[in-house]
Amino acid sequence: MSTTLRLTTALAIVAALAAPAAARAEVWTASIEGFAGWQNLQLSTASVGNAVSGDEGTTIVGGDFLAGYGLLGIGAVIDKTVSGTNQPWAGAAMLGILVPLTAVRLELMGELGQRARDFGDIFGNGQTFLGVRPGISFRFAPTPLIIGVSGIGRWNTSGGSGDYGIVGRIGFGIF
């Protein structure tokens, strides 16, 4: 066998082995982010008008982790309402769709979580809620810096009113 043929064969084998690894790298996505924003804790017909004037809004801060494989996304979020006194903590597991594009990731996540006055109570003794968290993230390649924005919609499973809000996110990750 000639040297050129051996070299060509070796390069073809290396390329064939490297291609699946490169394809897998583009399928995976992960990020960890901090966020801050505004939410309305009492969604109702009357409070929508008050929300415009700022009477019912409140500040929310927190963090999230999102990971995805293909279009399947999983994650977790913890946040705290910080306006006023005796405000609640919330924590949720997330499942949904992540669409990683070149430097943009579209997100449609559902939440199942609990809200409570004390941090420890969000892990079993809080009020259960279901929610949605649509968003978009931008990665500043080649750095891992990510900025994004998400909407929040949460509904108590025991009835009552729901919440809505918007948060700005900053963090790092890959996608």
Secondary structure, 3 states (H helix, E strand, C coil): CCHHHHHHHHHHHHHHHHHHHHHHHHHEEEEEEEEEEEEEEEECHHHHHHHHHCCCEEEEEEEEEEEEECCEEEEEEEEEECCCCCCCEEEEEEEEEEEECCCEEEEEEEEEEEEECCHHHHHCCCEEEEEEEEEEEEECCCCCEEEEEEEEEEEECCCCCEEEEEEEEEEEEEC
